[in-house]
Amino acid sequence: MLGEFVKLTNNTGKKRTDAEATKYGLAFGHFTYLFSGGQEVVVDLQGWTTSNGKGLTYLTDPQIHSTRTPRGPSNFAERGLAFFLNEQHGPTCNEICNLLNLPPLTEQPHV
């Protein structure tokens, strides 16, 4: 059964700090940034959590900041990547990034 609607992150620098699922969303963004060679990141994660808020989170309509595709109303390209790197994720990885052995973003080339 679905519970509450949650907005974990947006496509600028904001993130919800009181939701456990935000850590997973930021780790996913970290992974997508690495996988794309620093050219893309998935952001604006929102959706529904299970009724207790500690189980599944169903994500809907994420956005992608990309230097590979044309800019659009929600693709802020380099500016969006900077929002994610500097404000949303930040220089310190969370425990999910660490469990996945993702290298710190401070060691990655920034676009």
MIZALUM-889836 format. One record per residue (C-alpha): residue number from 1; x, y, z. Coordinates in pm, 1 decimal. Example, Ala and Ser with C-alpha at 12.3 -4.5 7.8 and 13.67 -1.06 7.14 Angstrom:
2
<rec><i>1</i><c1>1230.0</c1><c2>-450.0</c2><c3>780.0</c3></rec>
<rec><i>2</i><c1>1367.0</c1><c2>-106.0</c2><c3>714.0</c3></rec>
// end
This chain:
111
<rec><i>1</i><c1>0.0</c1><c2>0.0</c2><c3>0.0</c3></rec>
<rec><i>2</i><c1>130.2</c1><c2>342.7</c2><c3>-91.4</c3></rec>
<rec><i>3</i><c1>169.8</c1><c2>605.3</c2><c3>175.7</c3></rec>
<rec><i>4</i><c1>277.8</c1><c2>963.5</c2><c3>133.6</c3></rec>
<rec><i>5</i><c1>404.1</c1><c2>1153.9</c2><c3>-167.4</c3></rec>
<rec><i>6</i><c1>766.5</c1><c2>1258.0</c2><c3>-116.1</c3></rec>
<rec><i>7</i><c1>990.1</c1><c2>1495.6</c2><c3>-304.7</c3></rec>
<rec><i>8</i><c1>1341.0</c1><c2>1376.2</c2><c3>-224.8</c3></rec>
<rec><i>9</i><c1>1534.5</c1><c2>1614.9</c2><c3>-448.4</c3></rec>
<rec><i>10</i><c1>1460.4</c1><c2>1876.8</c2><c3>-709.8</c3></rec>
<rec><i>11</i><c1>1652.2</c1><c2>1981.8</c2><c3>-1019.9</c3></rec>
<rec><i>12</i><c1>1844.3</c1><c2>2255.4</c2><c3>-839.2</c3></rec>
<rec><i>13</i><c1>2020.7</c1><c2>2212.7</c2><c3>-505.4</c3></rec>
<rec><i>14</i><c1>1737.0</c1><c2>2121.6</c2><c3>-272.0</c3></rec>
<rec><i>15</i><c1>1698.7</c1><c2>1788.0</c2><c3>-96.7</c3></rec>
<rec><i>16</i><c1>1474.2</c1><c2>1647.7</c2><c3>171.9</c3></rec>
<rec><i>17</i><c1>1689.5</c1><c2>1567.6</c2><c3>472.2</c3></rec>
<rec><i>18</i><c1>1427.1</c1><c2>1396.2</c2><c3>687.1</c3></rec>
<rec><i>19</i><c1>1355.7</c1><c2>1108.4</c2><c3>443.4</c3></rec>
<rec><i>20</i><c1>1575.0</c1><c2>797.9</c2><c3>454.6</c3></rec>
<rec><i>21</i><c1>1514.3</c1><c2>743.3</c2><c3>82.3</c3></rec>
<rec><i>22</i><c1>1699.7</c1><c2>1067.4</c2><c3>-0.8</c3></rec>
<rec><i>23</i><c1>2031.8</c1><c2>894.9</c2><c3>73.3</c3></rec>
<rec><i>24</i><c1>1951.4</c1><c2>631.4</c2><c3>-188.6</c3></rec>
<rec><i>25</i><c1>1847.4</c1><c2>895.4</c2><c3>-440.0</c3></rec>
<rec><i>26</i><c1>2170.4</c1><c2>1089.8</c2><c3>-391.8</c3></rec>
<rec><i>27</i><c1>2373.6</c1><c2>769.4</c2><c3>-427.1</c3></rec>
<rec><i>28</i><c1>2183.3</c1><c2>694.0</c2><c3>-749.1</c3></rec>
<rec><i>29</i><c1>2264.7</c1><c2>1042.7</c2><c3>-878.1</c3></rec>
<rec><i>30</i><c1>2629.5</c1><c2>988.4</c2><c3>-779.5</c3></rec>
<rec><i>31</i><c1>2630.8</c1><c2>660.0</c2><c3>-974.7</c3></rec>
<rec><i>32</i><c1>2470.4</c1><c2>816.3</c2><c3>-1283.7</c3></rec>
<rec><i>33</i><c1>2725.5</c1><c2>1097.7</c2><c3>-1277.6</c3></rec>
<rec><i>34</i><c1>3013.2</c1><c2>847.5</c2><c3>-1267.5</c3></rec>
<rec><i>35</i><c1>2856.9</c1><c2>612.5</c2><c3>-1524.4</c3></rec>
<rec><i>36</i><c1>2815.1</c1><c2>901.4</c2><c3>-1770.7</c3></rec>
<rec><i>37</i><c1>3173.8</c1><c2>1015.2</c2><c3>-1732.4</c3></rec>
<rec><i>38</i><c1>3064.6</c1><c2>1330.6</c2><c3>-1552.3</c3></rec>
<rec><i>39</i><c1>2829.1</c1><c2>1441.6</c2><c3>-1830.4</c3></rec>
<rec><i>40</i><c1>2488.2</c1><c2>1354.6</c2><c3>-1683.5</c3></rec>
<rec><i>41</i><c1>2310.0</c1><c2>1317.5</c2><c3>-1351.0</c3></rec>
<rec><i>42</i><c1>1957.7</c1><c2>1203.3</c2><c3>-1260.3</c3></rec>
<rec><i>43</i><c1>1781.9</c1><c2>1448.1</c2><c3>-1025.3</c3></rec>
<rec><i>44</i><c1>1435.3</c1><c2>1567.2</c2><c3>-924.5</c3></rec>
<rec><i>45</i><c1>1348.3</c1><c2>1240.3</c2><c3>-752.5</c3></rec>
<rec><i>46</i><c1>994.1</c1><c2>1226.2</c2><c3>-623.1</c3></rec>
<rec><i>47</i><c1>728.9</c1><c2>964.9</c2><c3>-578.4</c3></rec>
<rec><i>48</i><c1>546.0</c1><c2>757.4</c2><c3>-320.6</c3></rec>
<rec><i>49</i><c1>676.4</c1><c2>573.3</c2><c3>-17.5</c3></rec>
<rec><i>50</i><c1>514.7</c1><c2>270.4</c2><c3>138.1</c3></rec>
<rec><i>51</i><c1>286.2</c1><c2>347.6</c2><c3>427.8</c3></rec>
<rec><i>52</i><c1>553.4</c1><c2>332.3</c2><c3>698.2</c3></rec>
<rec><i>53</i><c1>801.7</c1><c2>542.7</c2><c3>498.4</c3></rec>
<rec><i>54</i><c1>1080.6</c1><c2>290.3</c2><c3>555.2</c3></rec>
<rec><i>55</i><c1>1016.1</c1><c2>43.4</c2><c3>275.7</c3></rec>
<rec><i>56</i><c1>984.8</c1><c2>89.9</c2><c3>-96.1</c3></rec>
<rec><i>57</i><c1>987.7</c1><c2>425.1</c2><c3>-268.9</c3></rec>
<rec><i>58</i><c1>828.7</c1><c2>443.5</c2><c3>-612.9</c3></rec>
<rec><i>59</i><c1>994.7</c1><c2>720.7</c2><c3>-812.2</c3></rec>
<rec><i>60</i><c1>819.8</c1><c2>918.7</c2><c3>-1083.7</c3></rec>
<rec><i>61</i><c1>931.5</c1><c2>1161.4</c2><c3>-1356.9</c3></rec>
<rec><i>62</i><c1>1299.1</c1><c2>1216.4</c2><c3>-1273.2</c3></rec>
<rec><i>63</i><c1>1492.4</c1><c2>1479.9</c2><c3>-1466.4</c3></rec>
<rec><i>64</i><c1>1838.7</c1><c2>1457.7</c2><c3>-1619.6</c3></rec>
<rec><i>65</i><c1>2097.6</c1><c2>1732.3</c2><c3>-1633.2</c3></rec>
<rec><i>66</i><c1>2311.0</c1><c2>1654.9</c2><c3>-1936.3</c3></rec>
<rec><i>67</i><c1>2587.9</c1><c2>1815.1</c2><c3>-2136.0</c3></rec>
<rec><i>68</i><c1>2524.4</c1><c2>1551.8</c2><c3>-2408.2</c3></rec>
<rec><i>69</i><c1>2172.7</c1><c2>1656.4</c2><c3>-2504.1</c3></rec>
<rec><i>70</i><c1>2027.1</c1><c2>1997.6</c2><c3>-2584.2</c3></rec>
<rec><i>71</i><c1>1929.1</c1><c2>2217.8</c2><c3>-2294.6</c3></rec>
<rec><i>72</i><c1>1563.3</c1><c2>2236.1</c2><c3>-2211.2</c3></rec>
<rec><i>73</i><c1>1333.8</c1><c2>2372.6</c2><c3>-1942.9</c3></rec>
<rec><i>74</i><c1>1454.3</c1><c2>2117.6</c2><c3>-1684.6</c3></rec>
<rec><i>75</i><c1>1797.8</c1><c2>2026.0</c2><c3>-1824.1</c3></rec>
<rec><i>76</i><c1>2030.8</c1><c2>2287.4</c2><c3>-1680.9</c3></rec>
<rec><i>77</i><c1>2339.3</c1><c2>2114.9</c2><c3>-1830.6</c3></rec>
<rec><i>78</i><c1>2662.8</c1><c2>2235.3</c2><c3>-1661.3</c3></rec>
<rec><i>79</i><c1>2472.5</c1><c2>2450.3</c2><c3>-1413.4</c3></rec>
<rec><i>80</i><c1>2259.1</c1><c2>2150.5</c2><c3>-1312.2</c3></rec>
<rec><i>81</i><c1>2565.1</c1><c2>1929.4</c2><c3>-1268.4</c3></rec>
<rec><i>82</i><c1>2712.6</c1><c2>2197.7</c2><c3>-1042.7</c3></rec>
<rec><i>83</i><c1>2389.1</c1><c2>2212.3</c2><c3>-838.7</c3></rec>
<rec><i>84</i><c1>2412.0</c1><c2>1836.7</c2><c3>-780.5</c3></rec>
<rec><i>85</i><c1>2784.8</c1><c2>1825.6</c2><c3>-709.0</c3></rec>
<rec><i>86</i><c1>2807.8</c1><c2>2129.6</c2><c3>-484.1</c3></rec>
<rec><i>87</i><c1>2470.5</c1><c2>2155.7</c2><c3>-312.8</c3></rec>
<rec><i>88</i><c1>2262.5</c1><c2>1840.3</c2><c3>-337.1</c3></rec>
<rec><i>89</i><c1>2521.1</c1><c2>1564.7</c2><c3>-297.4</c3></rec>
<rec><i>90</i><c1>2807.0</c1><c2>1781.6</c2><c3>-176.7</c3></rec>
<rec><i>91</i><c1>3168.7</c1><c2>1677.1</c2><c3>-125.2</c3></rec>
<rec><i>92</i><c1>3092.0</c1><c2>1415.4</c2><c3>141.2</c3></rec>
<rec><i>93</i><c1>2941.3</c1><c2>1080.8</c2><c3>43.7</c3></rec>
<rec><i>94</i><c1>2663.8</c1><c2>927.0</c2><c3>250.6</c3></rec>
<rec><i>95</i><c1>2664.7</c1><c2>571.1</c2><c3>382.3</c3></rec>
<rec><i>96</i><c1>2489.9</c1><c2>436.3</c2><c3>70.5</c3></rec>
<rec><i>97</i><c1>2759.7</c1><c2>578.1</c2><c3>-158.4</c3></rec>
<rec><i>98</i><c1>3016.6</c1><c2>424.8</c2><c3>75.2</c3></rec>
<rec><i>99</i><c1>2843.8</c1><c2>82.8</c2><c3>76.0</c3></rec>
<rec><i>100</i><c1>2850.5</c1><c2>90.8</c2><c3>-303.6</c3></rec>
<rec><i>101</i><c1>3221.0</c1><c2>184.3</c2><c3>-296.2</c3></rec>
<rec><i>102</i><c1>3158.1</c1><c2>488.8</c2><c3>-512.9</c3></rec>
<rec><i>103</i><c1>3467.5</c1><c2>709.3</c2><c3>-535.7</c3></rec>
<rec><i>104</i><c1>3424.7</c1><c2>1053.0</c2><c3>-379.4</c3></rec>
<rec><i>105</i><c1>3295.9</c1><c2>1312.3</c2><c3>-621.6</c3></rec>
<rec><i>106</i><c1>3575.2</c1><c2>1546.8</c2><c3>-516.6</c3></rec>
<rec><i>107</i><c1>3814.2</c1><c2>1317.2</c2><c3>-706.4</c3></rec>
<rec><i>108</i><c1>3608.4</c1><c2>1331.5</c2><c3>-1025.1</c3></rec>
<rec><i>109</i><c1>3662.2</c1><c2>1577.3</c2><c3>-1308.3</c3></rec>
<rec><i>110</i><c1>3404.1</c1><c2>1854.1</c2><c3>-1282.9</c3></rec>
<rec><i>111</i><c1>3255.6</c1><c2>1992.4</c2><c3>-1598.6</c3></rec>
// end
